[in-house]
Structures are given as structure tokens and as C-alpha cells.
Amino acid sequence: MGHPGIAGKVAIVTGSGGGIGEAYARALVAEGAKVVIAEIDEQKGRAVADSISGDGGDALFVRTDVSSEESTQAMAAAAIERFGGIDFLVNNAALFGGMKTESMLQVDWDYYKKFMDINMDGALLCARACYGSMSQRGGGSIVNQSSTAAWMGVGYYGLAKYGINGLTHCLARELGRMNIRVNAIAPGPTDTEALAAQTPKAFMDQMVAQIPISRLGRPKDMADACLWLLSDASAWVSGQLLAVDGGQIIRG
Ligand SMILES: NC(=O)c1ccc[n+]([C@@H]2O[C@H](COP(=O)([O-])OP(=O)(O)OC[C@H]3O[C@@H](n4cnc5c(N)ncnc54)[C@H](O)[C@@H]3O)[C@@H](O)[C@H]2O)c1
């Protein structure tokens, strides 16, 4: 506990059936928030929600496909029906673990379109579904999950995250007048099952060796940043991209 303005609030965390999203959901519950586990993988999402509820937390699983307008609208409606409204949205869902890593020029076009639908436009669809309730409650906070890959020019994964950065800027402008703040976290390589499945160990070791704080990120590193961005401690922070990466990317 200790982050002002989080206890009692209602948060939706997309892609929270494991990895960093699960850490976000659990950190929010530990601060006294009520959490919607909005996840496409029913088994994983339900297991996280049941585990949080079993520990005495308030969690609701809603099977959600962030690339579907109908599904994101249903996600928001379920949150409002169960908890009375929405205060926070964490747009964490993405194709990451097990994603194809082909070149921009050769990747199958249908896969590329689906990838961008989920990894970039999904965050916009979720924001469109949630902002009305946030506005009715006097404001809110949205955190988008970017990546340091956005600044590395690495294929469609990096491009989608670059889009997330731009979306963060645009939504911060559009939603500010409703007292809704919009920021992004850009994690460096973070120790999750998805990263391990996605990245050969030798490559990972090489990457870590070049990071000033020379280790992998931990989901808790991301959760600490997310709590701060959602809380009243960052009440006048909006439109910002916060790298949480041990100094992997140092920009002017
Ligand atoms: N782990 C890292 O090194 C790292 C670094 C930078 C950014 N990120 C980003 O952090 C986020 C979480 O990464 P992670 O390592 O926990 O990976 P992960 O694969 O465990 O998390 C992604 C989650 O999103 C869910 N998902 C996929 N498609 C969905 C859809 N259409 N609708 C709803 N949910 C869907 C997946 O089932 C999964 O639970 C992702 O946005 C990823 O791009 C991760």
C-alpha cells in the first residue's frame, strides 16, 4: 500500500493472464483496487482472477480480444456492471511470446494486419470503450505498454510500439479536458516466460551485458512504474513515455 488514489478504484488490465500484465493486476489489487482481468486466453485469465479472488482480492475475468470493437465494448460493460465504473485502463495485451519475427518486407500481409490490429489499434479500441465511464467519474488514468523496441527500428513489433507512443501523445491531448491522463511505459527486456520463449539465451546475455544496470527487468520494476503513473502522485503527468529499462535507451 502507499500509492495515493488507487485504493477502491476500478482498473482494467488487458493481457493480464500472465507475465507483466499479471504483475500489474496483482500490484493494483495489493493497493486495494478492483481489477478486471481482460485476457484472450480464457484458461490463463480465469486462473489469475481465481487466484486473486482466493487471496481475498476483488477480480473479475472477462474474456477479451482487444482487436475486436465488440469485445472491448463488452469488456467495459462487464466492468461497469460488476464494479460500477472504470477509473484506470492498462493497455498491456500484445502478440509477443511466440510471435513471428519475419522481415517487414516478407511477413505475410494478413499476419501483419492482425499484428497491428492487436498490438497497436487494440489500445485505441480499449481507450474508446473506457473513456466515457472515466469521464463520468471525473477523470482517470491510462497506461499504454510500449517497449524500448519502439526506438530501435526493429520490424513490425517495434513499429506497433512506435504507434503506441504516438497514440499516447494523441490520446493525452484528446482526453486531457476530461481529466484523463495517458502515459506509456517502455520496458526493456523483462524476465517473463514470453521473453524466454521469444529470445535465444545467447542474444539475451549479449543484450543484458550492454544495459547500464546490467540485468533483465523484473515484472515488479514495471508494476512499480505503473502504480506511480496511475496514482495521484503523478497527477500532472500526461503524454509521457517512461522507459523502465536499466538505462538501455538514453535519449536526449
Ligand atoms: N517481456 C519483455 O521483455 C517486454 C519488453 C518490452 C515490452 N513488453 C510488452 O509487455 C507486454 C507483456 O509482455 P509479456 O512479456 O508479459 O508477454 P505475454 O505474452 O505474457 O503477455 C501478453 C498477454 O497478452 C495476451 N493477448 C494476446 N493477444 C490478445 C488479444 N487479442 N486480446 C487480449 N489479450 C491478448 C496474451 O494471451 C498474453 O497473456 C506486451 O505488450 C509486450 O509487448 C514486454
The ligand as a Gaussian input file, in Angstrom:
#p B3LYP/6-31G(d) Opt

LIG

0 1
 N        8.870000      -9.167000     -21.618000
 C        9.565000      -8.226000     -22.246000
 O       10.791000      -8.285000     -22.378000
 C        8.862000      -6.995000     -22.801000
 C        9.637000      -5.873000     -23.125000
 C        9.001000      -4.736000     -23.623000
 C        7.622000      -4.719000     -23.780000
 N        6.897000      -5.846000     -23.466000
 C        5.449000      -5.766000     -23.631000
 O        4.831000      -6.057000     -22.379000
 C        3.566000      -6.689000     -22.581000
 C        3.508000      -8.006000     -21.829000
 O        4.599000      -8.795000     -22.201000
 P        4.891000     -10.225000     -21.505000
 O        6.350000     -10.466000     -21.582000
 O        4.192000     -10.300000     -20.204000
 O        4.223000     -11.178000     -22.594000
 P        2.925000     -12.117000     -22.600000
 O        2.898000     -12.751000     -23.942000
 O        2.956000     -12.991000     -21.384000
 O        1.736000     -11.083000     -22.414000
 C        0.834000     -10.704000     -23.415000
 C       -0.565000     -11.126000     -22.987000
 O       -1.489000     -10.576000     -23.941000
 C       -2.452000     -11.573000     -24.239000
 N       -3.057000     -11.303000     -25.540000
 C       -2.547000     -11.547000     -26.780000
 N       -3.412000     -11.177000     -27.729000
 C       -4.502000     -10.666000     -27.091000
 C       -5.730000     -10.116000     -27.543000
 N       -6.021000     -10.031000     -28.859000
 N       -6.626000      -9.677000     -26.614000
 C       -6.352000      -9.781000     -25.284000
 N       -5.198000     -10.317000     -24.807000
 C       -4.290000     -10.756000     -25.702000
 C       -1.670000     -12.867000     -24.214000
 O       -2.508000     -14.015000     -24.090000
 C       -0.753000     -12.641000     -23.009000
 O       -1.367000     -13.066000     -21.796000
 C        3.409000      -6.794000     -24.106000
 O        2.728000      -5.631000     -24.563000
 C        4.854000      -6.770000     -24.598000
 O        4.926000      -6.311000     -25.928000
 C        7.477000      -6.975000     -22.970000

